[in-house]
Amino acid sequence: MRKLSLLFGLVFSGLLLQAQSISHVEYFIDNDPGIGNATGLSITPGSEVTVSFSFPVTSLTDGFHYLSVRAQDADGDWGNTTYRVFAKFNTDLGTVPAPQNITALEYFIDNDPGHGAGTSIPIIPDLTLNKIPFSFSVNSLSDGFHILSVRAQDAGGDWGNTNYRVFVKFDTDPPVNTPPSPIAYLEYFVDDDPGVGNGTSVPVSNSLSVEDLTFQVDLNGLSNGVHWLSVRSRNTNGDWNQVNYQPFTIRDNIVAIGNVAEAFCRENAFSVPFTVSGTFSTSNVFTLQLSDENGSFSNPTTLGTYTGNTSGTIQATIPAGVTIATGYKLRIIASDPAETDQPFKLFEVLDVCPAPCANSVALSSTADDISGTITLIEVSSANGHIEGSNKVTDGAEATFRAGKYIKLEAGFEVEAGSVFLTEFGGCD
């Protein structure tokens, strides 16, 4: 057992008569051995004495104990006994056992059948398990909420904590011989629900489904910030469906990116039109920013700027060092007033931009052989033609597309397992 020590400081001032000095101090643990019979401490006599000392606790049991201290003056009179509570625990934890592989995984629904009695989930033993897919039948469960519980056992036979998730089961089968009823009424509301049937009506024609419906929403009186647009419908039988909702943001100053390519290559200029709503100063600078490949603007890349306070176009160029990837976002921020929380568009950075549309292409082996890739070769859709004596090998998929003709010369070959297509059309 590791030996522990405790430092304890006390100040004894004027315990008896102020004219007398403290001449003796003693302490004891838990049980009082009687005045004068406790363990004495070395002090310098005086009317005030500060005592700092340590004492062994090896023989004490783990748990809480009392340290008591008292003093005696030069006349032999004792003062009150002062005590403090302290705790003693064994801090020698020994050797921490190495983690063991998880060897068993089981689940149960609602009632716990006991450890090892759940339904086994097949796994490959490992120290950690993440994203283990499994399915279970809910046919015998009643409609309503249920609890799915999962737990694991390691190679030493020890079980971990039981993790659970709540899910809901409903019978989704429609009533027998009951055809779907057309939607007869549609309404919306913003933020607070005014009650079924009390929303703002949206004109609809009786139809079994409503898709790509466009309607105007009254935003007057709404404060800046996030709001919720909710929509629900009622069929001709008088049944209401669930509420569908979508968050949106009200702002005074908006900079919206217009029609721009969804992907572009590095070191090539392209135009980004934008539309301004709100009021900006004449010295304001609009800055086109590119996020990282994960869509984060924590450290954006500037692609171009535009000085002014009206709608316009920014000439942009993606720097050479930007990583080729999908998942990027484009946004335009303002400087005066400073506005960074603006709409964005998804974007992809390409390695090579499409080549100009050629009128003719001649392909030969081995320079133009197509091996193991998916390749499109196209020329002008007006008068373009392709002549090829190359080879398509190693499971490649090659497509030739031309507006006038495609001619396969001697030596052209498509290896077994590869695919070759011809199409009339082409680029502009």
C-alpha positions as CSV (number, residue, x, y, z in Angstrom):
1,M,0.0,0.0,0.0
2,R,1.3,3.4,-0.9
3,K,2.1,5.6,2.1
4,L,0.1,8.8,2.3
5,S,0.8,12.1,4.1
6,L,-1.4,15.0,4.9
7,L,-0.3,18.5,5.6
8,F,-2.4,20.4,8.1
9,G,-2.1,24.1,9.2
10,L,-3.7,25.6,12.3
11,V,-3.6,29.0,13.9
12,F,-4.2,29.2,17.7
13,S,-4.7,32.7,18.9
14,G,-5.7,33.7,22.4
15,L,-7.0,30.3,23.4
16,L,-7.0,31.3,27.1
17,L,-5.6,34.4,28.7
18,Q,-4.0,36.7,26.2
19,A,-1.1,37.3,28.6
20,Q,-0.1,33.6,28.5
21,S,1.8,32.0,25.6
22,I,1.1,28.7,24.0
23,S,3.7,26.2,25.2
24,H,2.5,22.8,23.9
25,V,0.4,21.5,21.0
26,E,-0.7,17.9,20.4
27,Y,-2.8,16.0,17.9
28,F,-4.6,12.6,17.6
29,I,-6.6,10.7,15.0
30,D,-10.2,9.7,15.6
31,N,-10.2,8.5,19.3
32,D,-9.1,10.9,22.0
33,P,-6.3,9.3,24.2
34,G,-6.9,11.9,26.9
35,I,-5.5,15.4,27.5
36,G,-1.7,15.3,27.4
37,N,-1.5,11.8,26.0
38,A,-1.7,12.7,22.3
39,T,1.2,13.1,19.9
40,G,3.1,16.3,20.6
41,L,4.2,18.7,18.0
42,S,7.4,20.9,17.9
43,I,6.5,24.5,18.2
44,T,8.0,27.9,19.1
45,P,6.0,29.2,22.2
46,G,4.0,32.4,21.6
47,S,0.6,33.9,21.9
48,E,-0.1,32.8,18.3
49,V,1.2,29.6,16.9
50,T,0.9,28.3,13.3
51,V,1.5,24.6,13.1
52,S,2.4,22.7,9.9
53,F,3.0,19.0,10.2
54,S,2.5,15.6,8.6
55,F,1.4,12.3,10.0
56,P,1.3,8.7,8.6
57,V,-2.0,7.2,7.5
58,T,-0.8,3.8,6.4
59,S,-2.5,2.0,9.3
60,L,-5.8,3.8,8.8
61,T,-8.7,2.1,7.1
62,D,-9.9,3.6,3.8
63,G,-12.6,6.2,4.4
64,F,-13.2,9.3,6.5
65,H,-11.3,10.1,9.7
66,Y,-10.9,13.0,12.2
67,L,-7.6,14.9,12.8
68,S,-7.9,16.8,16.2
69,V,-5.5,19.4,17.6
70,R,-5.3,21.2,20.9
71,A,-2.9,23.5,22.7
72,Q,-1.8,24.2,26.3
73,D,-0.6,27.5,27.7
74,A,2.3,28.2,30.1
75,D,0.0,27.9,33.1
76,G,-0.9,24.4,32.1
77,D,-4.5,25.3,31.0
78,W,-5.8,23.5,27.8
79,G,-7.8,25.2,25.1
80,N,-10.6,23.7,23.0
81,T,-9.9,20.8,20.7
82,T,-10.1,21.7,17.0
83,Y,-10.7,19.0,14.4
84,R,-10.7,18.6,10.6
85,V,-12.2,15.7,8.6
86,F,-10.1,14.1,6.0
87,A,-10.4,11.0,3.7
88,K,-7.9,8.3,3.2
89,F,-8.0,6.0,0.1
90,N,-5.6,3.5,-1.4
91,T,-4.4,5.1,-4.6
92,D,-2.4,2.1,-5.8
93,L,-4.5,1.0,-8.7
94,G,-2.3,-1.8,-9.8
95,T,-1.8,-2.7,-13.5
96,V,-4.5,-1.6,-15.9
97,P,-5.6,-4.6,-17.9
98,A,-5.2,-4.3,-21.7
99,P,-8.5,-3.8,-23.6
100,Q,-10.0,-7.0,-25.1
101,N,-11.7,-7.6,-28.4
102,I,-15.5,-7.3,-28.6
103,T,-16.6,-10.8,-29.4
104,A,-20.4,-10.7,-29.1
105,L,-23.1,-8.2,-29.9
106,E,-26.8,-8.6,-29.2
107,Y,-30.1,-6.6,-29.3
108,F,-33.5,-6.8,-27.9
109,I,-36.8,-4.9,-28.2
110,D,-38.5,-3.3,-25.1
111,N,-38.1,-6.0,-22.4
112,D,-34.6,-7.2,-21.4
113,P,-34.3,-11.0,-21.7
114,G,-31.0,-11.0,-19.7
115,H,-27.4,-10.8,-20.7
116,G,-26.6,-13.3,-23.5
117,A,-30.3,-14.0,-24.2
118,G,-30.8,-11.2,-26.8
119,T,-30.7,-11.6,-30.5
120,S,-27.2,-12.0,-31.8
121,I,-25.7,-9.6,-34.3
122,P,-22.9,-11.1,-36.5
123,I,-19.6,-9.2,-36.1
124,I,-15.9,-9.6,-36.7
125,P,-14.2,-9.4,-33.3
126,D,-12.3,-6.1,-32.8
127,L,-11.4,-3.6,-30.1
128,T,-14.0,-1.1,-31.4
129,L,-17.2,-1.5,-33.5
130,N,-18.6,1.4,-35.5
131,K,-21.6,1.5,-37.9
132,I,-22.6,-2.1,-37.6
133,P,-25.7,-2.5,-39.9
134,F,-28.5,-4.9,-38.9
135,S,-32.2,-5.2,-39.4
136,F,-35.0,-6.6,-37.3
137,S,-38.6,-7.5,-37.8
138,V,-41.3,-5.2,-36.4
139,N,-44.3,-7.2,-37.7
140,S,-45.2,-8.5,-34.2
141,L,-44.9,-5.2,-32.5
142,S,-47.9,-3.1,-31.6
143,D,-48.3,0.4,-33.2
144,G,-46.6,3.1,-31.2
145,F,-43.2,3.7,-29.5
146,H,-40.7,1.0,-28.7
147,I,-37.1,0.8,-27.4
148,L,-34.3,-0.9,-29.4
149,S,-31.4,-1.9,-27.0
150,V,-27.9,-3.1,-28.0
151,R,-25.0,-4.3,-25.9
152,A,-21.6,-6.0,-26.4
153,Q,-19.4,-8.6,-24.6
154,D,-15.6,-8.7,-24.7
155,A,-13.3,-11.7,-24.9
156,G,-13.1,-11.8,-21.1
157,G,-16.8,-12.3,-20.8
158,D,-17.6,-8.8,-19.5
159,W,-20.6,-7.0,-20.8
160,G,-20.6,-3.3,-21.6
161,N,-23.4,-0.8,-21.0
162,T,-26.7,-1.3,-22.8
163,N,-27.3,1.5,-25.4
164,Y,-30.8,2.1,-26.6
165,R,-32.8,4.1,-29.2
166,V,-36.5,4.9,-29.2
167,F,-38.4,4.2,-32.5
168,V,-42.0,4.3,-33.5
169,K,-43.9,1.6,-35.5
170,F,-47.1,2.2,-37.4
171,D,-49.1,0.1,-39.8
172,T,-48.6,1.7,-43.1
173,D,-50.9,-0.5,-45.1
174,P,-53.8,1.6,-46.5
175,P,-57.4,0.4,-45.7
176,V,-58.5,-2.3,-48.0
177,N,-60.4,-1.2,-51.2
178,T,-60.0,2.5,-50.2
179,P,-58.5,4.4,-53.1
180,P,-56.4,7.5,-52.5
181,S,-58.4,10.7,-52.3
182,P,-57.4,13.9,-54.3
183,I,-56.0,16.9,-52.5
184,A,-58.7,19.5,-52.3
185,Y,-57.1,22.2,-50.0
186,L,-53.6,23.5,-49.2
187,E,-52.6,26.1,-46.6
188,Y,-49.4,27.5,-45.2
189,F,-48.3,29.4,-42.0
190,V,-45.1,30.9,-40.8
191,D,-43.7,30.0,-37.4
192,D,-46.7,29.6,-35.0
193,D,-49.4,27.2,-36.0
194,P,-52.8,29.0,-36.1
195,G,-54.6,25.7,-36.0
196,V,-55.8,23.2,-38.6
197,G,-57.7,25.1,-41.4
198,N,-56.7,28.5,-40.1
199,G,-53.6,28.9,-42.3
200,T,-53.3,31.0,-45.5
201,S,-55.0,29.2,-48.3
202,V,-53.0,28.3,-51.5
203,P,-55.0,27.6,-54.6
204,V,-54.8,24.0,-55.9
205,S,-56.8,21.9,-58.3
206,N,-58.0,18.5,-57.1
207,S,-55.1,16.2,-57.7
208,L,-53.7,13.0,-56.1
209,S,-50.3,14.8,-55.7
210,V,-48.9,18.3,-55.7
211,E,-45.4,18.7,-57.0
212,D,-43.3,21.8,-57.8
213,L,-46.1,24.1,-56.7
214,T,-45.1,27.8,-56.7
215,F,-46.9,30.3,-54.4
216,Q,-46.1,33.6,-52.8
217,V,-45.6,33.9,-49.0
218,D,-46.4,37.1,-47.1
219,L,-43.3,38.1,-45.2
220,N,-44.5,41.5,-44.0
221,G,-44.0,42.0,-40.3
222,L,-41.4,39.3,-39.9
223,S,-38.2,40.2,-38.0
224,N,-34.7,39.4,-39.2
225,G,-33.6,35.9,-38.4
226,V,-34.6,32.3,-38.9
227,H,-38.3,31.5,-39.5
228,W,-40.2,28.4,-40.4
229,L,-42.6,28.0,-43.4
230,S,-45.1,25.1,-42.8
231,V,-47.5,23.6,-45.4
232,R,-50.2,21.0,-45.0
233,S,-53.1,19.7,-47.2
234,R,-56.5,18.2,-46.9
235,N,-58.0,15.6,-49.2
236,T,-61.6,15.4,-50.5
237,N,-62.5,13.0,-47.6
238,G,-61.6,15.8,-45.1
239,D,-58.4,14.1,-43.9
240,W,-55.4,16.3,-43.2
241,N,-51.8,15.1,-43.9
242,Q,-48.8,15.8,-41.7
243,V,-47.2,19.3,-41.7
244,N,-44.2,19.8,-43.9
245,Y,-41.8,22.6,-42.9
246,Q,-38.7,24.4,-44.2
247,P,-36.5,27.0,-42.4
248,F,-35.7,30.3,-44.1
249,T,-33.9,33.4,-43.1
250,I,-35.1,37.1,-43.2
251,R,-32.3,39.6,-43.8
252,D,-32.1,43.2,-44.9
253,N,-29.1,42.8,-47.2
254,I,-28.8,39.8,-49.5
255,V,-26.2,39.0,-52.1
256,A,-27.5,36.1,-54.3
257,I,-25.3,34.3,-56.9
258,G,-26.9,34.0,-60.3
259,N,-26.6,31.4,-63.0
260,V,-23.1,30.0,-62.8
261,A,-21.4,26.8,-63.8
262,E,-21.6,24.0,-61.1
263,A,-18.0,23.1,-61.8
264,F,-14.9,24.8,-63.2
265,C,-11.2,24.2,-63.6
266,R,-8.2,25.9,-62.0
267,E,-6.4,28.9,-63.5
268,N,-9.2,29.6,-65.9
269,A,-11.3,32.8,-65.7
270,F,-15.1,32.5,-65.4
271,S,-17.9,35.0,-64.7
272,V,-20.2,34.9,-61.6
273,P,-23.2,37.2,-61.8
274,F,-24.9,38.2,-58.6
275,T,-28.1,40.1,-57.5
276,V,-28.2,42.6,-54.6
277,S,-31.1,43.2,-52.3
278,G,-30.9,45.9,-49.6
279,T,-28.6,48.9,-49.1
280,F,-24.8,48.9,-49.3
281,S,-22.4,51.9,-49.3
282,T,-20.8,53.1,-52.5
283,S,-17.4,52.1,-51.2
284,N,-18.6,48.5,-50.4
285,V,-16.6,45.6,-51.8
286,F,-18.3,42.4,-52.7
287,T,-15.9,39.4,-52.4
288,L,-16.5,36.0,-54.1
289,Q,-15.2,33.2,-51.8
290,L,-14.6,29.5,-52.3
291,S,-15.0,27.2,-49.2
292,D,-12.7,24.2,-48.6
293,E,-13.7,20.8,-50.1
294,N,-15.8,20.1,-47.0
295,G,-17.9,23.2,-47.5
296,S,-16.4,25.2,-44.6
297,F,-15.8,28.9,-44.9
298,S,-13.5,29.0,-41.8
299,N,-10.5,29.7,-44.1
300,P,-12.0,30.7,-47.5
301,T,-10.2,31.3,-50.8
302,T,-10.9,34.7,-52.5
303,L,-11.7,34.2,-56.2
304,G,-12.5,37.8,-57.2
305,T,-14.0,41.1,-56.0
306,Y,-16.3,43.8,-57.2
307,T,-16.5,47.4,-55.7
308,G,-20.0,49.0,-55.6
309,N,-23.4,48.6,-54.1
310,T,-25.5,47.2,-57.0
311,S,-25.9,43.9,-58.8
312,G,-23.1,43.0,-61.1
313,T,-20.6,40.3,-62.2
314,I,-17.4,39.1,-60.6
315,Q,-14.6,37.8,-62.8
316,A,-13.2,34.8,-60.9
317,T,-10.2,32.5,-61.1
318,I,-9.5,29.4,-59.0
319,P,-5.8,29.4,-57.9
320,A,-3.6,26.5,-58.9
321,G,-3.1,25.2,-55.4
322,V,-6.8,24.5,-54.7
323,T,-7.5,20.8,-54.3
324,I,-9.5,19.1,-57.0
325,A,-12.7,17.8,-55.4
326,T,-16.4,18.1,-55.1
327,G,-18.1,19.5,-52.0
328,Y,-17.0,23.1,-52.4
329,K,-19.4,26.1,-51.9
330,L,-19.4,29.6,-53.5
331,R,-20.7,32.7,-51.7
332,I,-20.4,36.5,-52.0
333,I,-19.9,38.6,-48.9
334,A,-20.1,42.3,-48.4
335,S,-17.8,44.8,-46.6
336,D,-20.0,47.8,-45.8
337,P,-22.1,46.8,-44.1
338,A,-20.2,43.6,-43.3
339,E,-22.4,40.7,-44.3
340,T,-21.0,37.1,-44.3
341,D,-24.0,35.0,-43.7
342,Q,-25.1,34.9,-47.4
343,P,-26.6,32.2,-49.7
344,F,-24.2,29.8,-51.2
345,K,-24.0,27.5,-54.3
346,L,-22.5,24.1,-54.5
347,F,-19.4,23.9,-56.6
348,E,-16.8,21.4,-58.0
349,V,-13.2,22.2,-58.8
350,L,-12.0,20.3,-62.0
351,D,-8.6,19.3,-63.1
352,V,-9.0,20.1,-66.8
353,C,-11.6,22.3,-68.4
354,P,-13.3,20.9,-71.6
355,A,-11.3,21.4,-74.7
356,P,-12.7,23.6,-77.5
357,C,-15.1,21.8,-79.8
358,A,-13.0,20.3,-82.6
359,N,-14.3,19.7,-86.2
360,S,-12.3,16.5,-86.7
361,V,-10.2,14.0,-84.7
362,A,-7.8,11.3,-86.0
363,L,-7.0,8.6,-83.5
364,S,-4.1,6.1,-84.0
365,S,-2.5,3.3,-82.0
366,T,-0.7,3.3,-79.7
367,A,-0.8,7.0,-78.9
368,D,-4.6,7.2,-78.7
369,D,-5.4,3.7,-77.3
370,I,-8.2,3.7,-74.7
371,S,-7.4,1.2,-71.8
372,G,-9.5,0.6,-68.7
373,T,-11.3,4.0,-68.6
374,I,-14.7,5.5,-69.5
375,T,-13.9,7.9,-72.4
376,L,-16.0,10.2,-74.5
377,I,-14.5,11.6,-77.7
378,E,-16.8,14.1,-79.5
379,V,-16.5,16.6,-82.3
380,S,-18.7,19.3,-83.8
381,S,-22.4,18.4,-84.0
382,A,-22.6,20.2,-87.4
383,N,-19.8,18.9,-89.6
384,G,-17.5,17.0,-87.2
385,H,-16.0,13.6,-88.1
386,I,-13.9,11.0,-86.3
387,E,-11.4,8.6,-88.0
388,G,-9.9,6.0,-85.8
389,S,-7.4,3.1,-86.0
390,N,-6.8,2.9,-82.3
391,K,-7.6,0.1,-79.8
392,V,-10.1,-0.1,-76.9
393,T,-8.8,-2.6,-74.3
394,D,-8.8,-3.7,-70.7
395,G,-12.5,-3.3,-70.0
396,A,-12.7,0.3,-71.3
397,E,-15.9,2.0,-72.3
398,A,-15.4,4.3,-75.3
399,T,-17.9,6.5,-77.0
400,F,-17.3,8.3,-80.3
401,R,-19.8,11.1,-81.0
402,A,-19.8,13.2,-84.2
403,G,-22.3,15.2,-86.3
404,K,-21.2,14.1,-89.8
405,Y,-19.5,10.7,-89.8
406,I,-17.4,8.2,-87.8
407,K,-14.9,6.1,-89.8
408,L,-13.1,3.1,-88.4
409,E,-9.8,2.5,-90.2
410,A,-7.8,-0.7,-90.6
411,G,-6.2,-1.6,-87.2
412,F,-9.2,-0.4,-85.1
413,E,-9.9,-3.0,-82.5
414,V,-12.2,-3.5,-79.5
415,E,-10.9,-6.2,-77.0
416,A,-13.3,-8.7,-75.5
417,G,-14.8,-7.3,-72.3
418,S,-14.6,-3.7,-73.5
419,V,-17.4,-1.6,-74.8
420,F,-17.5,0.7,-77.9
421,L,-20.4,3.0,-78.8
422,T,-21.0,5.4,-81.7
423,E,-23.5,8.3,-81.4
424,F,-24.5,11.1,-83.8
425,G,-24.5,14.5,-82.2
426,G,-21.5,16.3,-80.7
427,C,-20.4,19.6,-79.2
428,D,-21.2,23.1,-80.3
